[in-house]
Amino acid sequence: MNIDVAFTPDEVTSSDLVHSVVVVVDVLRATSTIVEALANGAKMVVPVPSTDEAVRIAQNIGRGDVLLCGERRSLPIEGFDLGNSPREFTAERVAGKTLVMTTTNGTPALALSASARRTLIASFLNLDAVADALVADGGPVIILGAGRERRFALEDAVCAGALVNRVTSRVAEEPKLNDTAVAAAMLAQAEEADLPDLLRNTAAGRQLIDAGLGDDIALCAMLNRHAIVPELRDRQITL
């Protein structure tokens, strides 16, 4: 089994992903929010790169059962129904709804991964479930960090490394790792002990705190809150 990690989308091209299971990670906050939303009964999440496309798709589907969701610079987009705070995506708000979502980092990474054989969505909230799914699949894996404005994001790297370590512990033969996966696994061993504190001290965490959204961090740091594996197929994320 091969496991590669890419810390940012700029480290891969769509053709690199064709034969692999790609796991997209955007801890603060897109993939955490997607996991929370689907666990709370959302019908599906449709990730799109731009606000204009989000509005167009929502209008095409019909606004009755659709919620527009997303952020720019951590803050909710004017005129949208929800931002990108996982705390907003309660069962009361999202059950049975189609969520059309656009975010600064997460949804562009998801768009890039559309060429993959499979695309799974991971966060700290569902690490063990995703690890089990990767072991069951057995194919080559690329863990793709969304990064922060196309640069390294510590929280995504630690999450990727934690996933590498979980898969490694579940298979009989040690996986072949690229250098980035080795670095991520070592980083996770050093940093995973106190996730809330780690996330608060990242650049993305500080930005959330400055925006008055610091309470999101505790939720995003919850290990294995949900035993679900969201998967992107035909530009729709479902369970």
Disulfide bonds with the S-S distance in Angstrom:
none
